[in-house]
């Protein structure tokens, strides 16, 4: 294991309390944290437990939560540790630690939810939809299913992501068909109530209709976007869906 070093004591207190800085950097972290009688991951968990039991929920706890994550402590493991200690150290302390741990493990939580969503459908999530990200509020992903005869794309939205109001134009034919393949989302035409979409639901969007579609606040959402063949087809991207209107939806 790489040797652990620390200089926070000298940076913060080197002039004011040099002895304390020495004990912090050279003894606590320099010797104690490099002792191999306890493996590094276990030591990180013990430290989080000690701080939690002492009611210390400031930046030092966040530092040691981040340390624990780097040492390989997973979201499930830290949740189990904090829950267990909560029975002995106090429930309010557990709440305080969880509020901080959620931020530290947020990326892992999102990755797990994304993987679970992908496992719920037969189509892949695909790559980040960077070519159209300026027309989306939030992150979306795109996986081509067919690029010949009829264009079919699996579009995936993270929770709360939706595209701007837009219109599919064509001088003849045109429009779009949406088929939800996983998750829960919304479709709305201008001047009408939003329509909830779940797996298996199909929406036919005529040419020239102003509309938007995207995920519900608490759910990933994927739909097949099927391009209806038309002459002189084009998309007109318009204003974003306002947060005020979107947040009215359940």
N, C-alpha and C positions, 0 to 999 in steps of 0.2 A: 504494500500500500504506500502511496506517496506520502512523504513526511508532511505533517500538518504544521504550518507556520502562521503566526499572527503578529500584527503590528498595530492593531487598533488601540491598545493601551498607550503605546508611546505617541501615537498620533494625537490622541485625545488628552492624555494626562502626563505626557513625558516631561513637561516643564513644571506642572503643578504638583504632581505626585509621582515622581520617578520610581519609587519603590513599588507602589501599587502597579504601575505600568509594567515593571519587570516581572512581578508575580503573575500578572495576567498573561503577558506574551510568552515568557520563558518557562514558567512553572505550570500554570493551568493548561495552556495550549501547547507549549513547547515540550513538556515532559508528560503530563497527565494524559492529554489527548493522543499522544503517540505511544502510550503503553498498550501492548498487544495482548494483555491478559483478558481483555474484553474486545470483541470485534467492533469495528467502527460503527456499523449500523446499529448494534445494540446500544452502544454508548450514546448515539444520537437520540434514540428513543428514551433512554433513561434521563437524558438532559431535558427533553421536552416534558416528561412526566414530572421531574423535579420543579421546573419552572411553573407548570400548571398547578401543582399542589401548593406552591408558594403564592399563587395568585398573581404571578408576574406575567402580564400579557402586553408588554410593550415591544419595542423594536428588537430586543434581545430574543424574545420568543420567536418572532418572525424569522430572525437570523437562523435560529436552531431548527425551525420547521423546514426552512429552505435547505439547511445542512442535511436534515434527515431525508428529504426528497433526493438530494444528490447522492446520498449513501445507499439509495435503493428502496427506501420505504415507500410503499405504494399508497394510493388513496384509500383502498380497503383496509390496509394495515393501520394507517394513522387514525382512521375512523374507529376501528376496533379498539385501539389503544386509548383514545380519548374517551370513548364510551365507557370502557372498563374503569378507568381512573375516575371518571365522573361520579361513580357510585361511592368512592372513598374520599375524594378530594372536594366534591361539591358540584352540584348540577350547574350553577351559574358559571363556574370556572370552565366547565366543559363547553358551554355555549360560547364563551369568550374565545376559547381556543379554536372551536369549529369555525367561527366567523373569520378567523385569520387563516386557518388551514384551507378553507374553500378557495381563497385567492391563490395560495401557494400551489395547490393541486388543480387549478382551474383548467389548465391546458390538458392534463391527463383526463379530466372529467369529460371535456369536450371531445377528445379523441375517442374515448370509450363509447360515448353516445353516438358518434358518427359511425363507428364500426358496427354497433348494434343495429343502426338504421340500415346500413349497407347489407347486413346479413338478413334483413327482413325482406329483401327484394332480389329478383333474379338478374337485374341490370346493375352494372357497376356505377359508382358515384362519379368516377372520371376525374378530370383535372380541374383546378380552379378556373372559373369562368372569367379570366382576366380581360379577355377581349371586349366584354360587355359590362365590366364591373362599375363603370360610370353610370349605368342605368339601373343599378341595384342598391338597395339599402341593406347592407349586410353581405355576407359571403355566399356565393353560389358556386356550383360545380356543373361541368358539362361532359357528357359521355355520348359521342355519336353512336347511334344504332344503325342508321342507314343514311348514306349520302347520295344514293342513286335512285332514280325513278321518283321516290317520295322521300323528302328529308324527315328523319325521325331522330330526335335527340332526347336523352334522359337528362332532365334538368333537376338538380338537387339544391334545396334552400336550407341553410341552417335556421334554427329557431329565430323568429321575428324578421327574417330576410324576406323581402318582396321586391318585385321590379317596379319601375315607374309606370305611370299611366302610358299607354301606347296604342297605336292603331296599325293594323295590317291593311295596306292598300293594294289594290290591283284593279286594272281596267276590265278584267274578266276573271271570274273564279276567285281564287285566293282565300285568305282566312287561315284559321288554325284550329286544330283539335287537340285538347289536353286529356290525357288519361292518367289519373293518379295511380301510382304503383306502390307507394309506401308513405306512411306518416299522415299528417293532417295539415291541410292548408285552406286557402281561400281564393275565390275568383269573384271579381266584381266588375260589372259594366257601369259605365257612367250613368248616374241618375237612378240606379237600381240598388237593391239590397245585396250585400255580399252573400255568396253561396259557399257553404262549407264543402270541402273536398276530402274524401277518404279513399283508401285503396279500392280500385274498381270503378270509381266515379269517372264519368266522361263529360266534357264540356265542349260544345261546338261554338266557335267564335266566328261570326260572319265577317266578311271584309268590311272595313270602314267603321267598326265598332270600337269606341274608346274603352279600355279596360286595363286591369292589372291582375296579377296572381302571385301568390307567395305562401310562405309557411305561417302556421299559427305561432303565437308567442312562445309556447312551451313544447313545440314539436318540430323535429326535422320533417321535411316534405320533399317528395320526388314525384315528378310527372313526366310522361312522355309528351314532348311537343312535336306534333305532326303537322308539317307544312302542307296545306292544301294547294295543289298546283294552280297557278294562275298566270295571267299575262301582265307583264310590267309590275311584278310584285315588289313591294318595299315595306319597310317598317318605319313608322314615325314615332320617335321616342319623345315623351312629353314630361310633365313635372312629376316629382316624387309623390308618393302617397303620404299625406300628412300623418305625423305621429298621433295627432289628436284623433283623427278618424280611425286609424289602424288600431289604436289602443282601446277603442270601444268594442272591438270584436273579442269574443271569449276565447 
